[in-house]
Amino acid sequence: MRRGMCVVGFVPGLPAVLAAADLAVAQGGLSTCLELTAACVSCLYVPLR
C-alpha cells in the first residue's frame, strides 16, 4: 500500500467520502457506480465473480 492510500470496508456516509476521493477502486455494485458517476470521480470497477 502506498502513502495516502486508504483501504476500508463498510463506510457510513459513503457518498460524501466518495465525492472527496481522487480515485475509487470498488466492486461494481449499482449504488456505488451511480454515486461515483454523479460525483464525477474516476474509478476502477472490479466485478464480483
PDB file of N, CA, C, O and CB in Angstrom:
ATOM      1  N   MET A   1       0.842  -1.168   0.000  1.00  0.00           N
ATOM      2  CA  MET A   1       0.000   0.000   0.000  1.00  0.00           C
ATOM      3  C   MET A   1       0.897   1.244   0.000  1.00  0.00           C
ATOM      4  O   MET A   1       1.959   1.265   0.622  1.00  0.00           O
ATOM      5  CB  MET A   1      -0.963  -0.009   1.220  1.00  0.00           C
ATOM      6  N   ARG A   2       0.453   2.244  -0.692  1.00  0.00           N
ATOM      7  CA  ARG A   2       1.225   3.483  -0.809  1.00  0.00           C
ATOM      8  C   ARG A   2       0.734   4.540   0.177  1.00  0.00           C
ATOM      9  O   ARG A   2      -0.400   4.496   0.654  1.00  0.00           O
ATOM     10  CB  ARG A   2       1.147   4.025  -2.238  1.00  0.00           C
ATOM     11  N   ARG A   3       1.610   5.476   0.461  1.00  0.00           N
ATOM     12  CA  ARG A   3       1.256   6.583   1.339  1.00  0.00           C
ATOM     13  C   ARG A   3       0.098   7.362   0.728  1.00  0.00           C
ATOM     14  O   ARG A   3       0.109   7.655  -0.468  1.00  0.00           O
ATOM     15  CB  ARG A   3       2.474   7.509   1.581  1.00  0.00           C
ATOM     16  N   GLY A   4      -0.893   7.698   1.533  1.00  0.00           N
ATOM     17  CA  GLY A   4      -2.056   8.433   1.065  1.00  0.00           C
ATOM     18  C   GLY A   4      -3.174   7.541   0.562  1.00  0.00           C
ATOM     19  O   GLY A   4      -4.239   8.030   0.187  1.00  0.00           O
ATOM     20  N   MET A   5      -2.940   6.234   0.550  1.00  0.00           N
ATOM     21  CA  MET A   5      -3.944   5.278   0.093  1.00  0.00           C
ATOM     22  C   MET A   5      -4.664   4.715   1.305  1.00  0.00           C
ATOM     23  O   MET A   5      -4.039   4.454   2.333  1.00  0.00           O
ATOM     24  CB  MET A   5      -3.300   4.139  -0.749  1.00  0.00           C
ATOM     25  N   CYS A   6      -5.963   4.528   1.195  1.00  0.00           N
ATOM     26  CA  CYS A   6      -6.754   4.034   2.305  1.00  0.00           C
ATOM     27  C   CYS A   6      -7.654   2.896   1.819  1.00  0.00           C
ATOM     28  O   CYS A   6      -8.421   3.074   0.873  1.00  0.00           O
ATOM     29  CB  CYS A   6      -7.593   5.175   2.934  1.00  0.00           C
ATOM     30  N   VAL A   7      -7.564   1.745   2.453  1.00  0.00           N
ATOM     31  CA  VAL A   7      -8.415   0.607   2.126  1.00  0.00           C
ATOM     32  C   VAL A   7      -9.377   0.413   3.293  1.00  0.00           C
ATOM     33  O   VAL A   7      -8.952   0.250   4.436  1.00  0.00           O
ATOM     34  CB  VAL A   7      -7.568  -0.696   1.851  1.00  0.00           C
ATOM     35  N   VAL A   8     -10.671   0.431   2.998  1.00  0.00           N
ATOM     36  CA  VAL A   8     -11.682   0.329   4.055  1.00  0.00           C
ATOM     37  C   VAL A   8     -12.772  -0.658   3.673  1.00  0.00           C
ATOM     38  O   VAL A   8     -12.927  -1.009   2.504  1.00  0.00           O
ATOM     39  CB  VAL A   8     -12.297   1.702   4.344  1.00  0.00           C
ATOM     40  N   GLY A   9     -13.519  -1.097   4.665  1.00  0.00           N
ATOM     41  CA  GLY A   9     -14.681  -1.951   4.446  1.00  0.00           C
ATOM     42  C   GLY A   9     -15.928  -1.083   4.392  1.00  0.00           C
ATOM     43  O   GLY A   9     -16.051  -0.226   3.518  1.00  0.00           O
ATOM     44  N   PHE A  10     -16.860  -1.300   5.327  1.00  0.00           N
ATOM     45  CA  PHE A  10     -18.089  -0.512   5.395  1.00  0.00           C
ATOM     46  C   PHE A  10     -17.768   0.911   5.834  1.00  0.00           C
ATOM     47  O   PHE A  10     -16.990   1.130   6.763  1.00  0.00           O
ATOM     48  CB  PHE A  10     -19.107  -1.160   6.363  1.00  0.00           C
ATOM     49  N   VAL A  11     -18.378   1.870   5.150  1.00  0.00           N
ATOM     50  CA  VAL A  11     -18.160   3.282   5.483  1.00  0.00           C
ATOM     51  C   VAL A  11     -19.510   3.972   5.622  1.00  0.00           C
ATOM     52  O   VAL A  11     -20.235   4.100   4.635  1.00  0.00           O
ATOM     53  CB  VAL A  11     -17.287   3.990   4.399  1.00  0.00           C
ATOM     54  N   PRO A  12     -19.866   4.422   6.833  1.00  0.00           N
ATOM     55  CA  PRO A  12     -21.103   5.204   6.953  1.00  0.00           C
ATOM     56  C   PRO A  12     -20.911   6.552   6.252  1.00  0.00           C
ATOM     57  O   PRO A  12     -19.824   7.126   6.313  1.00  0.00           O
ATOM     58  CB  PRO A  12     -21.496   5.410   8.459  1.00  0.00           C
ATOM     59  N   GLY A  13     -21.932   7.051   5.602  1.00  0.00           N
ATOM     60  CA  GLY A  13     -21.817   8.317   4.877  1.00  0.00           C
ATOM     61  C   GLY A  13     -20.969   8.189   3.628  1.00  0.00           C
ATOM     62  O   GLY A  13     -20.237   9.113   3.273  1.00  0.00           O
ATOM     63  N   LEU A  14     -21.065   7.043   2.957  1.00  0.00           N
ATOM     64  CA  LEU A  14     -20.209   6.747   1.802  1.00  0.00           C
ATOM     65  C   LEU A  14     -20.277   7.794   0.689  1.00  0.00           C
ATOM     66  O   LEU A  14     -19.221   8.138   0.158  1.00  0.00           O
ATOM     67  CB  LEU A  14     -20.583   5.413   1.238  1.00  0.00           C
ATOM     68  N   PRO A  15     -21.429   8.322   0.299  1.00  0.00           N
ATOM     69  CA  PRO A  15     -21.448   9.302  -0.800  1.00  0.00           C
ATOM     70  C   PRO A  15     -20.529  10.501  -0.567  1.00  0.00           C
ATOM     71  O   PRO A  15     -19.890  10.975  -1.507  1.00  0.00           O
ATOM     72  CB  PRO A  15     -22.856   9.796  -1.011  1.00  0.00           C
ATOM     73  N   ALA A  16     -20.455  10.991   0.651  1.00  0.00           N
ATOM     74  CA  ALA A  16     -19.582  12.134   0.949  1.00  0.00           C
ATOM     75  C   ALA A  16     -18.114  11.739   0.837  1.00  0.00           C
ATOM     76  O   ALA A  16     -17.293  12.523   0.362  1.00  0.00           O
ATOM     77  CB  ALA A  16     -19.873  12.684   2.358  1.00  0.00           C
ATOM     78  N   VAL A  17     -17.783  10.521   1.273  1.00  0.00           N
ATOM     79  CA  VAL A  17     -16.402  10.037   1.182  1.00  0.00           C
ATOM     80  C   VAL A  17     -16.014   9.853  -0.279  1.00  0.00           C
ATOM     81  O   VAL A  17     -14.920  10.250  -0.681  1.00  0.00           O
ATOM     82  CB  VAL A  17     -16.229   8.707   1.960  1.00  0.00           C
ATOM     83  N   LEU A  18     -16.890   9.260  -1.073  1.00  0.00           N
ATOM     84  CA  LEU A  18     -16.611   9.051  -2.494  1.00  0.00           C
ATOM     85  C   LEU A  18     -16.441  10.377  -3.222  1.00  0.00           C
ATOM     86  O   LEU A  18     -15.571  10.504  -4.083  1.00  0.00           O
ATOM     87  CB  LEU A  18     -17.730   8.238  -3.144  1.00  0.00           C
ATOM     88  N   ALA A  19     -17.258  11.356  -2.887  1.00  0.00           N
ATOM     89  CA  ALA A  19     -17.180  12.660  -3.554  1.00  0.00           C
ATOM     90  C   ALA A  19     -15.850  13.355  -3.280  1.00  0.00           C
ATOM     91  O   ALA A  19     -15.402  14.171  -4.085  1.00  0.00           O
ATOM     92  CB  ALA A  19     -18.333  13.554  -3.102  1.00  0.00           C
ATOM     93  N   ALA A  20     -15.214  13.040  -2.149  1.00  0.00           N
ATOM     94  CA  ALA A  20     -13.940  13.660  -1.793  1.00  0.00           C
ATOM     95  C   ALA A  20     -12.745  12.889  -2.351  1.00  0.00           C
ATOM     96  O   ALA A  20     -11.607  13.344  -2.227  1.00  0.00           O
ATOM     97  CB  ALA A  20     -13.821  13.766  -0.286  1.00  0.00           C
ATOM     98  N   ALA A  21     -12.987  11.734  -2.960  1.00  0.00           N
ATOM     99  CA  ALA A  21     -11.900  10.878  -3.439  1.00  0.00           C
ATOM    100  C   ALA A  21     -11.351  11.355  -4.778  1.00  0.00           C
ATOM    101  O   ALA A  21     -12.073  11.951  -5.577  1.00  0.00           O
ATOM    102  CB  ALA A  21     -12.381   9.439  -3.563  1.00  0.00           C
ATOM    103  N   ASP A  22     -10.074  11.090  -5.019  1.00  0.00           N
ATOM    104  CA  ASP A  22      -9.457  11.344  -6.316  1.00  0.00           C
ATOM    105  C   ASP A  22      -9.683  10.166  -7.252  1.00  0.00           C
ATOM    106  O   ASP A  22      -9.823  10.342  -8.462  1.00  0.00           O
ATOM    107  CB  ASP A  22      -7.955  11.618  -6.157  1.00  0.00           C
ATOM    108  N   LEU A  23      -9.717   8.967  -6.687  1.00  0.00           N
ATOM    109  CA  LEU A  23      -9.895   7.732  -7.448  1.00  0.00           C
ATOM    110  C   LEU A  23     -10.503   6.697  -6.535  1.00  0.00           C
ATOM    111  O   LEU A  23     -10.144   6.619  -5.360  1.00  0.00           O
ATOM    112  CB  LEU A  23      -8.550   7.226  -8.044  1.00  0.00           C
ATOM    113  N   ALA A  24     -11.418   5.899  -7.052  1.00  0.00           N
ATOM    114  CA  ALA A  24     -12.023   4.816  -6.275  1.00  0.00           C
ATOM    115  C   ALA A  24     -11.812   3.499  -7.000  1.00  0.00           C
ATOM    116  O   ALA A  24     -11.964   3.420  -8.219  1.00  0.00           O
ATOM    117  CB  ALA A  24     -13.533   5.072  -6.039  1.00  0.00           C
ATOM    118  N   VAL A  25     -11.462   2.469  -6.246  1.00  0.00           N
ATOM    119  CA  VAL A  25     -11.409   1.102  -6.756  1.00  0.00           C
ATOM    120  C   VAL A  25     -12.486   0.358  -5.982  1.00  0.00           C
ATOM    121  O   VAL A  25     -12.394   0.225  -4.762  1.00  0.00           O
ATOM    122  CB  VAL A  25      -9.960   0.431  -6.584  1.00  0.00           C
ATOM    123  N   ALA A  26     -13.506  -0.127  -6.683  1.00  0.00           N
ATOM    124  CA  ALA A  26     -14.654  -0.704  -5.996  1.00  0.00           C
ATOM    125  C   ALA A  26     -15.230  -1.883  -6.768  1.00  0.00           C
ATOM    126  O   ALA A  26     -15.029  -2.023  -7.975  1.00  0.00           O
ATOM    127  CB  ALA A  26     -15.727   0.352  -5.783  1.00  0.00           C
ATOM    128  N   GLN A  27     -15.950  -2.725  -6.036  1.00  0.00           N
ATOM    129  CA  GLN A  27     -16.721  -3.765  -6.705  1.00  0.00           C
ATOM    130  C   GLN A  27     -17.851  -3.067  -7.445  1.00  0.00           C
ATOM    131  O   GLN A  27     -18.330  -2.018  -7.014  1.00  0.00           O
ATOM    132  CB  GLN A  27     -17.268  -4.841  -5.688  1.00  0.00           C
ATOM    133  N   GLY A  28     -18.264  -3.636  -8.527  1.00  0.00           N
ATOM    134  CA  GLY A  28     -19.222  -2.959  -9.401  1.00  0.00           C
ATOM    135  C   GLY A  28     -20.661  -3.005  -8.951  1.00  0.00           C
ATOM    136  O   GLY A  28     -21.524  -3.423  -9.722  1.00  0.00           O
ATOM    137  N   GLY A  29     -20.959  -2.585  -7.714  1.00  0.00           N
ATOM    138  CA  GLY A  29     -22.337  -2.515  -7.244  1.00  0.00           C
ATOM    139  C   GLY A  29     -23.046  -1.311  -7.846  1.00  0.00           C
ATOM    140  O   GLY A  29     -22.418  -0.282  -8.096  1.00  0.00           O
ATOM    141  N   LEU A  30     -24.333  -1.430  -8.077  1.00  0.00           N
ATOM    142  CA  LEU A  30     -25.089  -0.366  -8.747  1.00  0.00           C
ATOM    143  C   LEU A  30     -25.035   0.952  -7.990  1.00  0.00           C
ATOM    144  O   LEU A  30     -24.759   1.992  -8.588  1.00  0.00           O
ATOM    145  CB  LEU A  30     -26.532  -0.786  -8.921  1.00  0.00           C
ATOM    146  N   SER A  31     -25.292   0.931  -6.693  1.00  0.00           N
ATOM    147  CA  SER A  31     -25.305   2.179  -5.925  1.00  0.00           C
ATOM    148  C   SER A  31     -23.942   2.871  -5.955  1.00  0.00           C
ATOM    149  O   SER A  31     -23.856   4.084  -6.150  1.00  0.00           O
ATOM    150  CB  SER A  31     -25.716   1.904  -4.474  1.00  0.00           C
ATOM    151  N   THR A  32     -22.890   2.098  -5.764  1.00  0.00           N
ATOM    152  CA  THR A  32     -21.551   2.680  -5.778  1.00  0.00           C
ATOM    153  C   THR A  32     -21.229   3.267  -7.142  1.00  0.00           C
ATOM    154  O   THR A  32     -20.684   4.367  -7.234  1.00  0.00           O
ATOM    155  CB  THR A  32     -20.507   1.631  -5.398  1.00  0.00           C
ATOM    156  N   CYS A  33     -21.561   2.542  -8.197  1.00  0.00           N
ATOM    157  CA  CYS A  33     -21.315   3.031  -9.560  1.00  0.00           C
ATOM    158  C   CYS A  33     -22.049   4.341  -9.809  1.00  0.00           C
ATOM    159  O   CYS A  33     -21.474   5.279 -10.359  1.00  0.00           O
ATOM    160  CB  CYS A  33     -21.749   1.981 -10.597  1.00  0.00           C
ATOM    161  N   LEU A  34     -23.302   4.411  -9.412  1.00  0.00           N
ATOM    162  CA  LEU A  34     -24.087   5.627  -9.630  1.00  0.00           C
ATOM    163  C   LEU A  34     -23.565   6.795  -8.793  1.00  0.00           C
ATOM    164  O   LEU A  34     -23.514   7.926  -9.276  1.00  0.00           O
ATOM    165  CB  LEU A  34     -25.558   5.370  -9.304  1.00  0.00           C
ATOM    166  N   GLU A  35     -23.176   6.530  -7.538  1.00  0.00           N
ATOM    167  CA  GLU A  35     -22.654   7.601  -6.693  1.00  0.00           C
ATOM    168  C   GLU A  35     -21.337   8.148  -7.232  1.00  0.00           C
ATOM    169  O   GLU A  35     -21.110   9.357  -7.203  1.00  0.00           O
ATOM    170  CB  GLU A  35     -22.464   7.102  -5.266  1.00  0.00           C
ATOM    171  N   LEU A  36     -20.469   7.269  -7.723  1.00  0.00           N
ATOM    172  CA  LEU A  36     -19.201   7.717  -8.306  1.00  0.00           C
ATOM    173  C   LEU A  36     -19.429   8.511  -9.591  1.00  0.00           C
ATOM    174  O   LEU A  36     -18.769   9.523  -9.825  1.00  0.00           O
ATOM    175  CB  LEU A  36     -18.292   6.515  -8.589  1.00  0.00           C
ATOM    176  N   THR A  37     -20.350   8.057 -10.407  1.00  0.00           N
ATOM    177  CA  THR A  37     -20.676   8.759 -11.644  1.00  0.00           C
ATOM    178  C   THR A  37     -21.240  10.147 -11.344  1.00  0.00           C
ATOM    179  O   THR A  37     -20.843  11.129 -11.970  1.00  0.00           O
ATOM    180  CB  THR A  37     -21.679   7.944 -12.477  1.00  0.00           C
ATOM    181  N   ALA A  38     -22.165  10.226 -10.385  1.00  0.00           N
ATOM    182  CA  ALA A  38     -22.773  11.511 -10.019  1.00  0.00           C
ATOM    183  C   ALA A  38     -21.737  12.479  -9.454  1.00  0.00           C
ATOM    184  O   ALA A  38     -21.839  13.689  -9.660  1.00  0.00           O
ATOM    185  CB  ALA A  38     -23.894  11.296  -8.999  1.00  0.00           C
ATOM    186  N   ALA A  39     -20.737  11.950  -8.740  1.00  0.00           N
ATOM    187  CA  ALA A  39     -19.705  12.800  -8.144  1.00  0.00           C
ATOM    188  C   ALA A  39     -18.556  13.078  -9.110  1.00  0.00           C
ATOM    189  O   ALA A  39     -17.625  13.803  -8.758  1.00  0.00           O
ATOM    190  CB  ALA A  39     -19.165  12.152  -6.881  1.00  0.00           C
ATOM    191  N   CYS A  40     -18.600  12.519 -10.314  1.00  0.00           N
ATOM    192  CA  CYS A  40     -17.545  12.691 -11.322  1.00  0.00           C
ATOM    193  C   CYS A  40     -16.175  12.258 -10.792  1.00  0.00           C
ATOM    194  O   CYS A  40     -15.172  12.942 -10.995  1.00  0.00           O
ATOM    195  CB  CYS A  40     -17.484  14.153 -11.777  1.00  0.00           C
ATOM    196  N   VAL A  41     -16.153  11.110 -10.108  1.00  0.00           N
ATOM    197  CA  VAL A  41     -14.918  10.561  -9.556  1.00  0.00           C
ATOM    198  C   VAL A  41     -14.416   9.453 -10.477  1.00  0.00           C
ATOM    199  O   VAL A  41     -15.183   8.571 -10.864  1.00  0.00           O
ATOM    200  CB  VAL A  41     -15.138  10.025  -8.108  1.00  0.00           C
ATOM    201  N   SER A  42     -13.143   9.496 -10.824  1.00  0.00           N
ATOM    202  CA  SER A  42     -12.547   8.422 -11.619  1.00  0.00           C
ATOM    203  C   SER A  42     -12.594   7.136 -10.815  1.00  0.00           C
ATOM    204  O   SER A  42     -12.400   7.144  -9.599  1.00  0.00           O
ATOM    205  CB  SER A  42     -11.085   8.764 -12.029  1.00  0.00           C
ATOM    206  N   CYS A  43     -12.854   6.031 -11.501  1.00  0.00           N
ATOM    207  CA  CYS A  43     -12.990   4.789 -10.762  1.00  0.00           C
ATOM    208  C   CYS A  43     -12.569   3.583 -11.604  1.00  0.00           C
ATOM    209  O   CYS A  43     -12.579   3.608 -12.835  1.00  0.00           O
ATOM    210  CB  CYS A  43     -14.424   4.621 -10.287  1.00  0.00           C
ATOM    211  N   LEU A  44     -12.206   2.546 -10.886  1.00  0.00           N
ATOM    212  CA  LEU A  44     -11.877   1.262 -11.482  1.00  0.00           C
ATOM    213  C   LEU A  44     -12.817   0.260 -10.839  1.00  0.00           C
ATOM    214  O   LEU A  44     -12.785   0.058  -9.625  1.00  0.00           O
ATOM    215  CB  LEU A  44     -10.352   0.872 -11.272  1.00  0.00           C
ATOM    216  N   TYR A  45     -13.656  -0.369 -11.654  1.00  0.00           N
ATOM    217  CA  TYR A  45     -14.634  -1.333 -11.151  1.00  0.00           C
ATOM    218  C   TYR A  45     -14.082  -2.740 -11.242  1.00  0.00           C
ATOM    219  O   TYR A  45     -13.546  -3.139 -12.276  1.00  0.00           O
ATOM    220  CB  TYR A  45     -15.951  -1.229 -11.928  1.00  0.00           C
ATOM    221  N   VAL A  46     -14.213  -3.489 -10.164  1.00  0.00           N
ATOM    222  CA  VAL A  46     -13.791  -4.888 -10.138  1.00  0.00           C
ATOM    223  C   VAL A  46     -15.060  -5.724  -9.993  1.00  0.00           C
ATOM    224  O   VAL A  46     -15.694  -5.686  -8.939  1.00  0.00           O
ATOM    225  CB  VAL A  46     -12.761  -5.176  -8.962  1.00  0.00           C
ATOM    226  N   PRO A  47     -15.448  -6.481 -11.025  1.00  0.00           N
ATOM    227  CA  PRO A  47     -16.699  -7.235 -10.952  1.00  0.00           C
ATOM    228  C   PRO A  47     -16.613  -8.386  -9.950  1.00  0.00           C
ATOM    229  O   PRO A  47     -15.547  -8.956  -9.718  1.00  0.00           O
ATOM    230  CB  PRO A  47     -17.065  -7.775 -12.329  1.00  0.00           C
ATOM    231  N   LEU A  48     -17.758  -8.707  -9.368  1.00  0.00           N
ATOM    232  CA  LEU A  48     -17.850  -9.876  -8.497  1.00  0.00           C
ATOM    233  C   LEU A  48     -17.768 -11.128  -9.356  1.00  0.00           C
ATOM    234  O   LEU A  48     -18.131 -11.102 -10.532  1.00  0.00           O
ATOM    235  CB  LEU A  48     -19.169  -9.859  -7.660  1.00  0.00           C
ATOM    236  N   ARG A  49     -17.301 -12.203  -8.784  1.00  0.00           N
ATOM    237  CA  ARG A  49     -17.237 -13.460  -9.545  1.00  0.00           C
ATOM    238  C   ARG A  49     -18.590 -14.003  -9.822  1.00  0.00           C
ATOM    239  O   ARG A  49     -18.716 -15.054 -10.451  1.00  0.00           O
ATOM    240  CB  ARG A  49     -16.432 -14.490  -8.817  1.00  0.00           C
TER     241      ARG A  49
END
